[in-house]
């Protein structure tokens, strides 16, 4: 979660003091390099301002050494043990580099060895893939990076590569054999021999490896390696303290605001090429008339600067190059479908990502009309006073639903990773009278700050439910926790949400030019400064928010929550705030019991839970490299996944429709309108929304029953 309020004066002085300390470092030595400036500023910021900093000492140094080497080579197929031995002298010196007591050398030394080893690895994979594999030998491979060991010898390294390449080839070979068996006898289908299919499978793997190693050669510079190194340092304090180089900070801001300045084209990745996947109607790319879907982008230039070759780039990196400041020129060198190559000049314009914003629909169930609001993130355009804010947009969606006289509202926060702290407080206030929403505590451990809704008005006071899952995090958890603590609504979803209970602020690293700015030519640190607590005193850190109504899903057993990260801050609690619970007009225990009765009569969620547990176990086991056994394993996995996909779709569709005024919201852009229509179509088959609607119907019925019992008796 990002807190964009002003920094406490104490923290301002701390950061100012950091800069003064930094200024005094170079009196008797050469001026620090850019890497050294960044690293020293990051280290001092972490020590003096992080909510709960670890001591930057030899033990911390060893931790970073291990983490960085693993990030460079997670599959243990690049480095040899001899490389670790050669770099061991840095194992207890990284803390000195961070503090400015030693020059920045470790990541550069590791990077030089890495660059050398990838060329050797390229020769290895090419040699191995030049020869056919035999899939009759009964051998296995383990793909769990935590269980892999660094190769001791060249022979060990080659064996590691042989098994991994064999597994990758087997995967494609087995798929081709299945395809051949399914299509035998069909007109026009060419039946190929096993030898032909095996060769094609190896060629496919070689193309994948060539693209990967092109990325290493062309898009994995010292700067890229340094960014990983600094991030390993910041995320070792906690998973959400991150380092952003300037271009990544801009991309982060764009994601938060829901808009950016670019050309208005969606990019895709196809067989090593960055292609135009779609065009936004009215955008710079669309208006040029020179760019078509399917065009391959070869190079990108900023105005008259030297163009950057996109060989080895992934889509996200290409996007970062093409986006930029308003009104600036970007030149694309593209290859057309006829093979011709041309350079096109475009001026960046504002592009709005409507998919980021809140939207609503109406679910009709019997005589009830249920409002549904989908919020993908707690977005806010911090740089534009008139920019998009999720709290305002959600309020507008509520007003539209009230106009349609809905009987209840469901807020969908599934997969919502959070965002603006200010907006979640404002949004929770739409559903309650004035009162506390969340408590925030600084590192000094003093009395927590209570963030309140100060508006006594309630925009919506009817039955309310919130849908969550394992990826509902941060601001989503604040919202769900407040609704739960006030007894304002029912939380429906996975056993618990993600478990992120910390607050971050973006702080630029160039303290001399802009002390309080979030942007800097040196980069930015998204720093954990505070922890937040529920108004009942408990933290959502690690534990998340437990659902009132639990609906099993396929992610439940995957180790993806905050509690599964070894660097996560611990759970704790503080005193509860003073607040008055809401009277919802129904008994939560009764609502739970009614839903449990429904679930007990259906095997759908039980089966999904069983399948989730079984699939997780498959990730931990050794995988066979023998065709018959591998095929059996894959058929069992595919059958289970296919069963889940079928179970997750309702047999009888829900009656879901747009709010009347939204039906043709994107009529000016066919592609956007199609995506909007497909979103609605997906809701009609959503088993989780179906259960939420059933729960909402119970809430409405119980509330109406309670209100009816309170009506005075009438004489007839």
N, C-alpha and C positions, 0 to 999 in steps of 0.2 A: 504494500500500500504506500502511496506517495502522499506526503503531507506538504502542501505548498504554502502553509502559513509562514509567517516570519519566524526566523530562528530566535531562540531565547538569547538574551543579551550575553549570558555566560558563555554560550557556545560561540558567539561572534568573537568574543575576546579570546577564547581558546584558539580559534582558527587564526585570528590575527597574530597571536603569540606564536603559533606554528610557523607563520611566514617569517616573523622576526628571527626565530630560531634557525630557519632555513637560510636566511640571508647571511648568517654569521658563519656558515659552514665553510665557505670557500676562500677565506682570507689568506691562507697559506698554501693553497693548492690551485690547480687549474680549474677553470669554470666547469661546472658539471654538464654532462651531455644531456640531451633531451630525455633519454631513458632514465638517467640518474635524477633529474628534476622530478619526473613523474613518480618514480619509486619512492623517493624521500618524502615528497608531499603526501603520497598515499599512506606511507607508514606512520607519519606524524598525525595525519587525520584519524587513522584507525586507533592509535594509542590514546589520543586526547579527546576524541569525540564519539567513538563507537559506544553503543549502549553497554556492551559487556565485552571489552577487548581481552583477547588472550595476550599473554606476555610474548613479545617478539624476542625470542631467545634461541638457543641452539635446538631445543626441542621443536619449536615452531619451524625453524629452518629445515629440520629433518622431515617434518610433515609436508612442507611445500616442495621439497626435493622429490619426495615420493609421488606427490600429487601431480606435479608437472611432468615428470617422466612417464607417468601412466597416461596423462592426457595426450602426450606426443605419440604414445605407442600402446593404446588400450588392448590391441589384439596380440601383443607380445610377438610381433613378427618383423620388427625393424631393428631394435637394439639387441646387442649381445651383452652377456654379463661383463665382458671386458670393458664395455662402454660405461657401465655403472661404476666399475672399479676406477676408470680413468677420471670420472667426474666426482668421485667420492670426496675429494678435497674440498668441494663446494658444499657438502652436505650440512656443515655447521657454520657456513659463511653467508648464507642468504640473509640472515637477520642483520649481519653487518652491512650488506648491500642496501637493505631497506633503510637502515639508519644513516646511511651516508658515510659509514666508517670504512667502506671498501668499494672499489669501482664495481659497476654492474658487469659481471662476466659470466655468471652461471648459465643464464638462458642462451647467451650467444654461443658458449662452448657446447652446450647440449644441442643447439640448433645446427652448428657446423657438423657435428657427428651425425645428426639426423639426416641432413642433406646428403652426406656421403653414403649413409646406409640405404637411403631410398633408391639411389642409383644401383647399388648392389642388389637390392630387393627386386628392382625392375628386371634385372638379368635373370634372377632366380625364377620369377613367375613366368617370364617368357620361355625359359628353358623347359620348365615343367609343363606348360600348356602346349608346347610343341609336340608332346608325346601323348598318345591316347591313354585313358585311364581304364583299368579293369575294375568292375564293380561286383566281382564275385568274392573278393577277399573279405573275411569277416573281421572288420576293424571298426573302431569308433572314434568320435571326436567330441570334445567338450567345448562349448562356445561361451561359457561363463567367464568373462574377463577376470573376475575376482579369483578364479581358480587356476588361471593360466600362469605359467612360470616363464621367466626370461630365459632365452636359449643360452646354454653354456658354451656351445661350439657352433661352428658354421654348419656342421652336419645336423645339429639339433634345429637350427633355424630353418634349414632347407626342409626338414621333415615337418616342421610347423606349417610352412607354406604349402607343402604337398597335400597335407590333410585338409587344410582350409580350401585350397583350390579344387580339390577333389569333391569336397562337400558342395561347393558352389556349382560345380559342373553337374554333379549328381542331381541336384535340385532341378536344374533345367532339362537334363536328360530324361529324368523320370516324368516330368511334365510333358515332354514331347512324345514319349511312348504312350502315355495316357491319351493324348490328343490323336495319335495315330490309330489307336484301338477304337476310339469313339467315331472316327470318320472313315474307317475302312469301308470301301464299297460305295462311298458317296461320289457322285459325279464331279469330276474336276479336282478331286483330292489326290495329291501325289504321295504315294506310299514310299517312304524312305527306309533304308536299312538301318539296323542298329548302329553300324559303323558311321553312317552319314549323320545320324542324329547325335551321336557322341561327339563327332567333330564340330557340328554346329553349336553344341552346348559349350564346348571349349572356346569357340570363337566368340560366343556371347560373353563368357566370363572375361576373356581377354579385353574386349571392348570396355567392360566395366572397370577393369584394373587400369587400362590405359587412361580412362577419364579421371580416375582417382589420382593417378600419379601425375597427370597433367595439372591437376589442382595443386598438388604438392609443389610442382616446379614453378607454376605461374601465379598461384594465388595463396602462397603460404610463405610470405616474406618474413624478414626479421621483425617487422612491425606486427605482423599477425601473431607470430610466436610470442612476442612481448605482451601483447594484449591477453593472451591465454595465461601467461606467467603472472601478470598483475591480478587477473581475475582469480587465479588460484590463491593468491594472497588474501584478497578481499573476502572471497567466499569461504575461506577457512575461519574467518571470524564468525560468520553466519551465512547461510545460503543466499541471502537476499542483498548482501552488500556487494555491489558489482561495479566494475570499471567499464566505462564507455569511452572509446575514442570518439572524436567529434562526429564522425559520420554515423556511428551507431547511436549516439545520443539524439541526433536529429531523427533517426528512424524510430527510436523509442517515443519521442514527442509526437511524431506523426501517428503512431499507433494509439496513443492516448487521446489525441484530439479528434481522430476520425477524419482527418483531412491532411493533404500534403500538396506540394507543388511539383508537378511532373507532366508527363505527356498524355496520360489517360489511356494507357494500354496495359492489359494484364499479360504477364509473361508466363511461359511454360518451359519445361525442360524435356527435350526429346532427343535421345540417342547422342548425347554430348553437345547438343546445340541449345542456345537460348532462343526461343521462338515467340512471336506475337500470338497469344492465345485468343484475345478478344480486344475490342476497342470500345471505349466509352463514347457514346454519342455526344457530339458537341465538343469533344476534347481537342487538344492540339494535334494529336496523332490522327484523329478522325477528320478534322478540318483540312489537314494537309492534302488528303486524297492520294498520298504517295505510299502510305503504309497499309498493308493488308494482312489479314490473319494468315499465319503460316510463314511469314517472312522471318528469316534467320538474322539475328543481330550479331554481327561479327566484331564491331568495335564501338566504343563510346568515347566521345571527346567533350570536354567542357569548353565551349566556345572555340577559340583558336588554339587551345592547348593540344599537346600531343595525344592522339587517341589511344585508349587502353584496349588491348586485345582481350576478348572475353574467353579465350581458351582456358579451360580449367575452372571457370566461374560456375557457381551455382546460382539459382534464380535470385535468392535474397541479396547476394553480393552485386548482381547486375542491377537490381532494383535500386540499391543504394547509390550506384553511379548515375543512374538516369534521373532520379529525383534530385531536387536542389532548391535554390532560392527562387522566389517569385520573379518572373520576368527575365530570368537568365537563359542563355542559349545552351542547348545540348545538341550535339551532332551524332547521328547514328549512321554507321556504315552497315548496310543490310544486304543480304543476298535474297533475291526474288526467286519465286518458284521456277522461273525459266532459266535460272543460273546467273542472270545479270547481277552486277554489284553496283550499288549507288550510295552516295552519302546524302543524308537528309538533315536539314537544319530545322530545329523546332524551338519554340520559346515556351518555357515552363509556365503552366497555368494551375490554378487551384483545382484540385480533384477531391471530391467528397466521397468518403467510403460509407455509403448508406447502410451497408451490412453491419457496420459497427454499432448503429444506433438502435434505440428501443423501438419495438413494434408490437402490435397487438392483434388479437383475433377474438372471435366469439365461438364458444363451443355450446351447441344446443344439445341438451340431454333431457329427454322427456319434456316436461313443462318448464324446466330451468334453463336459464341462459347464463353461462359462466364466462366471465372475461378472462382473457389470457394475455399476459405481458411477458415478452421475451427480452431479456437484457443481457447481451453478450459480454459486456464489461462496464465498469464504472468510469466511463470516459469523461474527459473534461479538456477543453482547449484553454490551457492556462495562459497562453500568449495573446488571446483575443477575448476582450470583455464581452463581445457579442457572439462568441463561438459556441459550439455545441456543448451542452452540459446534461449529463444523464438525469439528474434530479428534476430538471425542468421538463425534459422530454417525457419522463415517466409520469409526471404530473399531467401533462397533456394527454397521454394515453389513457390515464384514469378518467379524465374528463370525457373523452370520447366514449369510453365504455359506460360511464354513468348516463350519458345521453341515450345509450341503447338499453338502459334500464336492466343491466345485468344483475343477477341474484348473488353473485360472489365473484371474487377475483383471485386468480392464481398467478404468482410471480415466478418465472422460470429463471433461476440463477445457475443452472447446470453448466459446468465448464467455464463459469465466469471467474477469472483469476483475480479480480479486484480492480483497484484504481484509486480514484480520488477519495480521500478521507472526508473532505468537506462535503462532497456530494452524498455520501452514504448517510451522513448525519441529517442532511436536508431531506433525503428520501424517506428515511425511517419516520421522520416527523410528519409525513403525509398521512400516516396511518394511526397516529396516537395524539393525545393531548400533549401539551408541553411537558418536558421531563428529560432526564439524562438518557443518552443513547450509548455512549461508550466512555470508558475511563482510559486515560493515557498517562504513562509514567516515564519520566526521564531517567537517565543513568544515575542521577544524584540520589534516587530512592526516596525523595521527599513526597509530600502529599500529592497524589495523582491529580491531574487536571480532568475535570468532568466536562465532556462535550455534550451540550444539551440542544434539544429542539425547543426554541423559545416561542414558537408560534402556537397559540392555544387552539387554533382552528384545526379541524381534522378533515382532510380532503375526502377520504373514504373510510367509513366506519362499519362497512358490512363484513360478511364472512371472508376470511383471507387465508391463503395457504402459500407456502414458499417451497419450490422444488429445488433440490440441491443434489450434488454428487461429490465424488472424491476430489474433483477438480474445482469445486467452488471454494475460493480462497480469499483471505484478507478482507477486503471490503464486503464481499459476499457473506463472510462469516460474521462480521459486525452486524450486518443487516439481519441475518437469520437469528443471531443470538439475541438481539434486541427484541425482535418479534416474539421469540420464544420466552424470554424473561418477562416481558409484559403480558404474556398469555394472550397476545394479540392475534396470533394465527397458528396454524399447524405446519410444522416442518416435515417435508416428505422427501425421502430419497435414500441414499446409501447410509450405512451404519453411522458414518461421521463424515464431515467435510475435510478439507485438506489439512488444516492445522497450522496456518500461518498467523501468528499473533504479534507481528512486529510492524513498525512504521519506519519508512525510509524518506529521505530527502535527497534530491540531486544537488551536489555541490561541485562547482567547477574547481579545477586544480590550480589555476593561475590566480593565486590569492592577491597578487600585487595589482592586477588590473581590475578585478571585480570581485570583491570579498564575498558578496552574497549571491553572485550570479550562479546559475546552474550550468552555463556553457563556458567552455574554455578551449583554447587551441591545444592545450595539453591533455584535454579529456575531462571527464566528469566521473565522480564516484556517487553511486546511489547508496547512501550510507544509512545503516540502521541506527536510529537515534533514540527510538522509544519502543515500548511494548504497550499493546492495548489490552484492556480487560473488559469483560462483560460487566453490565451493571450489577450482576449478582456477585461480583468479585472474582469469579473464575477467569482464567486465561483461555483463549482458544489455541494458544501455542501448543503444538504437538497433538492435543486432544481434539481440536476442531469443535464443531457443533454436532451433537448427536441428534439424529432425526427422531421425531415423534412417531412417524410411520416409516418403518424400514422396508425398502424394496430392493432386493438383491440385484446387482448388475455384474457384468463381466469383468469389471475392473477391481472388484472388492479385494481379491487376493494378490493383486500385483503390488509390489513394494514401491509405490509412487507418491506416498504422502510425505509431509514434513517429518514425521516421526521416523521415517526410513533414511533420513539424511544424517550421517554422523556429526555434521557440523551445526545442526540445528540447536537453537537456544532451548533451555529447559522450560518445563511448565511450572508455574507458580500461581499464587492467588493473592488478592488483597481484600480489603474491606469492601463490602457491598455499598453501592450508592443508594440514596434515598429515592424510591420511586413507588408509584401506585399501580399495581397490576390492573389490566383491563378486564372487564367482565364481558366475555364473548357471547354469553347466552347459551352455551352448551357445555357439557362436561367432556373434557379431553379424554378421560378414561373410557367413556362410552364410545367416542369416535375411534379410539384405538381398537376397542373390542369388536366393533362392527367391521373394521377393515381386516382384522385378524381372522374373523370368521370367513370373510371372502377369500382371503389368501389360503386358508386351510382347505378350501374346496377347489383349489387350482394348483396344478403341478408346475405351472409356468415359471414362477420365480424360484421355486425349489430346484428345478432343473438348471436354471441359469446359475444358481449358487454352486451347485455340484459341479457343473461344467467349468466354472471359473477356477475352482480349487484344483480340478484335474489338469486344466491347461497350464496353470502356474507350475505344477510339478514337472510338466514336460520341458519347461525352460531350464530346469535344474539338472536334468539327466543327460547322460552321454547319448550322442546320436550315431546311429549306424551308418557306415559308408558302404554297406552291402545293399545292392539294389532291392532285393526282395524285402528285406527287413525295413529299409528306409521307406519303401512304398507303403508297407503296412502301417508304419508309424504315421506317415503323412495322411493316409486315408482316414485313420482314426482321428487325427487332429482336424482335418478338413470337414469330416462328418460332424464333429462336435461344434466347430465354428458355424457350419451351415445350419445346424439345429438351433444354435443361439440366434442366428439371423432371422430364422423363421419364427422363433418364439417372440422376438422383439417387435414383430409386426402383427398388429391386430388383424384377426380374420374379418371382423365386421368393422368397417371404418367409422371413426368419429365424425359427427356432423360439425365440421369446422369451417368458418367463413371469415372473410375480412370484415372489418368495420366498414359500412357502406362507403364512407368518404375515402377509404384507402384502396378500393378495388383496383383502380387504374393509377396507382401512385407513380409508377414508372413507365407510363405509356409512351413517354418521349424516348425511352431507351429499351429496345426489345430484349437485349441480353439481361438487363437488370430486372425487367418485368418477369422474365422467365424464371430467374433465380428466386424472385419474390413468390411467384406462384408455386414453385417447387418446394419452397420452405413450408408453405401452407399445406401442400399435399403430404409432406412428411409428417406433419402433426396429426393427420387423420389416421395414421397407422402406429402412432406412438403409444406403446403399452403403459409407459410411465405416466404420460399425460392422462390416459384413460383411468388409471387408478387414482390420480389426483382429482379428477372430475368426480369419481365415485365418492371419495372422501369429502370433497366439497359439498356434494349432495347431502351427505350425512350431516355435515355442519349446518347446512341450511334447514334441513328437516328438524334437527334437534333444536335449533334456535327458534324456528317457527312454533314448534311444540311448546317450548318454554314460554314464549310470548303469548301463545294461545291460552296457556294455563293461568296466565296472570290477568286475562281479560275478565271484567266483571260479568257475573251471570245475568242472563236476560230472561224476562218473563214472557211466556207465550200464551 
